[in-house]
Amino acid sequence: MKGDNKKNQYRVNEQIRVREVRIVGDDIESAVVPIKKALQMAEDMGVDLVEISPNANPPVCRLIDYSKFLYQQKKKAKEMKAKQVKMEVKEIKFGPQTAEADYNFKLRHAKEFIADGNKVKAYVFFKGRSILFKEQGEVLLLRLANDMEEVAKVENMPVLEGKRMSIMLAPKKPAQPKKQQPKPDKSRGGKDDKAAQKNDAPADTTEQSDNLEDSPANNEQ
């Protein structure tokens, strides 16, 4: 049944009931011809007339073997699906009074998660009476968002749900490459005009974790 539905999404040969169509195909010059002529051309070539753009004016039809056409469409859909990036949500846990060293450690991992195309859900867990420090938790999450401003955007501001206050960060769209600057004119002389290019710092190779938590010392709040 699924195969039949796939085939029926395109009109073929005598199913195409219009006065004229635009024909395209391999080694065929695009042209608008009466439907009878298009069907005769398909018969002479031993192929099918497949309507690929029914909403065009006139509709566009391809001269091709229908089985081959369906195979090409299936292959193209499979390739597109393979290219799609699967975005995951990585969680990072803080305490309301996280130490500076732990904060920097988790900030680095959050940037790595974002660089890999994942979202980051950072949250502060309030244990027991530490709920009294919820303002500090909010400040910490806003600080994280600010420190990641160049690579991530905030999808929602800090929100308190039970004993957890969370914020969601998502990757920003990649920046457009800058236009290359013209080379300096040597005839005008000047080694001073040459700008030194700085190499990017090497990527941190620290092993990643999907759920980063505070050290035991910092969780005892």
JOTAQUI-V362970 format. One record per backbone hydrogen bond with DSSP energy under -1.0 kcal/mol. NH is the residue of the N-H (numbers start at 0). CO is the residue of the C=O. E is the energy in kcal/mol with one decimal. If there is no record, write none. Layout:
NH:CO:E  NH:CO:E
This chain:
4:0:-2.2  5:1:-1.9  6:2:-2.1  7:3:-2.3  9:6:-1.3  12:48:-2.9  14:11:-2.5  15:12:-2.0  20:32:-2.6  21:58:-2.8  22:30:-2.8  23:60:-2.1  27:24:-1.6  30:22:-1.2  32:20:-2.7  34:18:-2.5  37:33:-2.1  38:34:-2.4  39:35:-1.9  40:36:-2.4  41:37:-2.0  42:38:-2.0  43:39:-2.5  44:40:-1.9  46:41:-2.6  47:63:-1.4  49:61:-2.8  50:10:-2.6  51:59:-2.2  52:59:-1.8  55:52:-1.1  59:52:-1.7  60:21:-3.1  61:49:-3.4  62:23:-2.4  63:47:-2.1  68:64:-2.5  69:65:-2.4  70:66:-1.9  71:67:-2.3  72:68:-2.2  73:69:-2.3  74:70:-2.4  75:71:-2.4  76:72:-2.2  77:73:-1.9  78:74:-2.1  79:75:-2.2  80:76:-2.0  81:77:-1.8  82:78:-1.4  89:118:-2.8  90:209:-1.5  91:120:-2.0  92:211:-3.6  93:122:-2.8  97:94:-1.3  102:98:-2.3  103:99:-2.5  104:100:-2.0  105:101:-2.3  106:102:-2.4  107:103:-2.0  108:104:-1.6  109:105:-2.4  110:106:-2.0  111:107:-1.6  112:108:-2.5  113:109:-2.2  114:110:-2.3  115:111:-1.5  116:113:-1.9  117:112:-2.2  118:87:-2.9  119:168:-2.8  120:89:-3.1  121:166:-2.0  122:91:-2.4  123:164:-2.8  124:93:-2.0  125:162:-3.2  129:126:-2.0  130:127:-1.1  131:128:-2.0  132:129:-2.4  133:130:-1.4  136:132:-1.7  137:133:-2.1  138:134:-2.2  139:135:-2.2  140:136:-2.1  141:137:-2.3  142:138:-2.1  143:139:-2.1  144:140:-2.2  145:141:-2.1  146:142:-2.6  147:143:-1.2  148:145:-1.2  150:147:-1.2  151:147:-2.7  152:169:-2.9  154:167:-2.8  158:165:-2.0  160:163:-4.0  163:160:-1.9  164:123:-2.2  165:158:-2.2  166:121:-2.4  167:155:-1.0  168:119:-3.0  169:152:-2.5  171:150:-2.1  187:184:-1.1  188:185:-1.2  192:189:-1.1  193:190:-1.1  211:90:-1.3  217:214:-1.0  218:214:-1.2  220:218:-2.0
